[in-house]
Amino acid sequence: MKVENIKSNGISHFSPAQSSIPTIETAVSLYKMRFTAEEITSKFDQKSEYYLGRRYSDNHDVAIRIAAALTREAKKELKTDDEIILEGYIKAFVDSLSGTEMDQIIIDGLQCCASTDHWYEFEKEWD
């Protein structure tokens, strides 16, 4: 897989990446310790709107979004739904990431969560 192809776009099927979630969640936590919220949001696509709400603030939610993106990309590349094969592939990929590569994936996951938080906070019409 290529890091630039990992794009979080909401929670979906992520169980093949389940064993990688603790690693990703720890990396998200450390990332947030290294950078302020302002520094993080300055790395987001500035064409969209964001809100640092519940999803953005919950490292587990961010990790799940990233895991779902990894699962989608692995399925696309391997052309299989076999969860055992996908799990091994995803775990090997996550374990091989450099710090810079993990940071890229984390920014994407944080941006996805902040964008969703904005939609639910300001745009969704609640009946």
N, C-alpha and C positions, 0 to 999 in steps of 0.2 A: 504494500500500500504506500501511497505517497501522502505526506502530511498535508499538502495543499489541497488534496481531494477530500479531506475529512471536514464535513460541514454539518454542524448541528442545526436542526430545523424543527425541533420539538421532540417530545418524548414519543418513542415508538418501541418496537420490539428490541430488547437489549440483552436478553438472557444469555446468548453466547458470549457476551462480554462481562458477565456477572463476576467472574473471578478476577477481573482487572479493575473493578470499581474501587476497591480499597486503595490500590496504587494511585489511581487517578484522583480520588478524593484527597489523599494525602498531598499530592502534587498541587491541587487547587488550593488547599489550605496554606501550603508554603508560599505559593505564588501571591496570595493575598497578604501574607506577612511581609513579603519583599517590596510590594508596591502599594501605594495609597489608592483609594477609589478613584481619585482624580487622574492619577497616572494610568490606571487601568482603562478608564473610559476614554482617555485621549487616544488609545490604541484601537478603539472601535471605529467602524465605518461611520463617518460623521454625517452621512446622508439620512440616517435613520434616527429615531428617537428612542431614548432609553429611560428606564427608571430602576433604581437599585432597590428592588423590593424583595419579597420573600424568596423567590426562586434564585435570584442573584446571590442572596445572602446565605443560602443553604448549600454548602459544599457538596452534599450528597445529591441534591437536585442537579447541580452543575455536572457532576460526575456521571449521572444517569443520561443526561443529554449527550455527553461526549461518547458514552458507551453505545448509545443508539446510533450515533453517527458512524462509529467504528464498525458496528454490526452491519449497517447498510452498505458501507464501502466494501467490507469483506465479502458479503454476499454477492455484490456486483462483480468483484474481481474473481472470486472462486467459482461463481455460478453454481452455488449449492446452498441448500437449506439445512444441511447436516450440522447440527449444533455442536457436536464433538469436534468436527474438523474446524468449524468456525472459531470455537473457543480457543483451540490451540494456536490457530493463526493470529487471532487478535492478541492473545497473551504474549506470543513471541514478538509481535509488532510493538506493543506497549513497552515490553522489557528492553527493546532495542533503541527506543527513542533517546535522543540527546536531550539535554535540558532545554535548549533552544527550540527543538521540535515539540517537546511537551508544552512549552510556553505558548506556541502557536495554536495548538489544539485547545488549550485552556482559554485563551482569549476568545476563540470562536464559541466555546461553550458558555462563557460568561456573557458574551454579547447576545447570544440566543436567549439566555435567561432574562437579561435586562430588557431586551426588546419585548419579550412575552409579558414581563412585569408591567411595562408601559401600556401595552394593549389592554391588559386586564384592569389596570388602574384608571386609565384615561379614555380609552376608545370603545371598549365593549359596552353595548347597551344592555343594561340589566333590566329585566322585566319585573 
